[in-house]
Amino acid sequence: RDVADLYSYYLQNKKDLSQFFPSLIRMSLRLLTEAATSDLGIAKMDTYLKDNFDAAKKNLDKDAKTTLSIQNVNKGSIVQMLHIGAHNYKAANNVDQTIAVSIILGAILSISHGK
């Protein structure tokens, strides 16, 4: 919920925010993923994401799957995309890609932690 609020704030105020604000959203997704991994007693975030990615993707509708594809969010790239977000690289400022990451992460969290 907090990440969604952060995104709403971004949409409402982006003209007043720095170009790096979207990286805060990506960092939030990384933190959320790390917390979920820890909740389950899994040692590595990579394991948590890769073990749940395919099942989560199956639960998405066609539009969401297309968004993942266009933004190159897949089982092999998801971990790297969250790592990039933790370091405020320019690539982490891609809002469309961050939305795609949040879509699959939401589906993964629904599997592991319920709705």
C-alpha angles and dihedrals in degrees: 000000000000092000090052089051090050090053092048089051089051092051093049096045108025095120088061097042130084121260088250097062094098089062088065089061091050090048089052090053089051092051091048090051092049091050092050091049091051093047089060094046092243113151099214132041088213091062093048093051098043094044092055103032100091095046091047093050091052088059093057125095122242094264092053091048089051090051090053091050095048091049093044093240107156141139091277097047105037096085093049091049091055092046090052089053091057092060103046095239117169089251089063089066093071100114095190091054091047089053089052091050090050091051094057093038090054090052091048092049090050089058097045102033106019125238 
